[in-house]
Amino acid sequence: MIFQKPATGSTLPLDIDTFRYLFSKKIVYVMAFVSKFADGISIINNMSEIGLNITKFSLIQSIREMNTERNVLLVNEISRE
């Protein structure tokens, strides 16, 4: 199925099957962050050594809740270099 936006900028009416098709694809979410530690320690590679419980909880809980059959959560730590 191919959907084309009209040149006029208006929207096309969708039937219910076409609407459902738009949401049948796997959605990929990306969470990217930068470590604020002065020594540049990697949060992802040192989860057990980091004393910030809220950081660990937030990251682990987000991954658990977002990774489903229909959704994927990718986590990327941006290097400060």
C-alpha positions as CSV (number, residue, x, y, z in Angstrom):
1,M,0.0,0.0,0.0
2,I,1.4,3.4,-0.9
3,F,0.1,6.6,0.5
4,Q,0.7,9.9,-1.2
5,K,0.1,13.3,0.4
6,P,-1.9,15.5,-1.9
7,A,-0.1,18.4,-3.5
8,T,-2.6,20.8,-1.9
9,G,-1.3,20.0,1.6
10,S,-4.8,18.7,2.6
11,T,-5.3,15.2,4.0
12,L,-6.9,12.2,2.4
13,P,-9.8,10.4,4.1
14,L,-8.7,6.9,5.3
15,D,-10.8,3.9,5.7
16,I,-10.4,1.9,8.9
17,D,-8.2,-0.8,7.3
18,T,-5.8,1.8,5.9
19,F,-5.7,3.5,9.3
20,R,-4.9,0.2,11.1
21,Y,-2.2,-0.6,8.5
22,L,-0.4,2.7,9.4
23,F,0.0,1.4,13.0
24,S,0.8,-2.2,12.3
25,K,4.5,-1.5,11.9
26,K,7.1,-2.0,14.6
27,I,8.0,1.2,16.3
28,V,11.6,1.9,17.3
29,Y,12.3,4.4,20.0
30,V,15.7,5.7,20.8
31,M,16.9,7.0,24.1
32,A,20.3,8.8,23.9
33,F,22.1,10.5,26.7
34,V,25.4,11.9,27.7
35,S,27.2,11.0,31.0
36,K,27.8,14.0,33.2
37,F,30.4,12.3,35.3
38,A,33.7,14.3,35.4
39,D,35.9,11.3,34.8
40,G,33.8,10.3,31.7
41,I,32.7,6.9,33.2
42,S,30.3,5.1,30.9
43,I,26.9,4.6,32.5
44,I,25.9,1.6,30.4
45,N,29.2,-0.3,30.9
46,N,29.3,0.4,34.6
47,M,25.7,0.1,35.8
48,S,26.7,-2.0,38.9
49,E,29.3,0.5,40.0
50,I,27.1,3.6,39.7
51,G,25.6,4.8,43.0
52,L,22.7,6.7,41.5
53,N,19.8,4.4,42.1
54,I,17.3,6.6,40.3
55,T,19.5,6.5,37.2
56,K,19.7,2.7,37.2
57,F,16.0,2.3,38.0
58,S,14.9,4.7,35.3
59,L,17.0,3.1,32.6
60,I,16.1,-0.5,33.5
61,Q,12.4,0.3,33.9
62,S,12.3,2.1,30.6
63,I,13.9,-0.8,28.8
64,R,11.5,-3.3,30.5
65,E,8.4,-1.3,29.7
66,M,9.3,-0.2,26.2
67,N,10.7,-3.4,24.7
68,T,7.6,-5.4,23.6
69,E,6.7,-7.3,20.5
70,R,5.5,-4.2,18.8
71,N,8.0,-1.6,20.2
72,V,11.7,-1.6,20.5
73,L,13.8,0.7,22.7
74,L,17.4,1.3,21.7
75,V,19.7,2.9,24.3
76,N,22.7,4.9,23.2
77,E,25.2,6.6,25.3
78,I,26.8,9.6,23.5
79,S,30.5,9.9,24.1
80,R,31.8,13.3,25.5
81,E,35.0,13.2,23.4
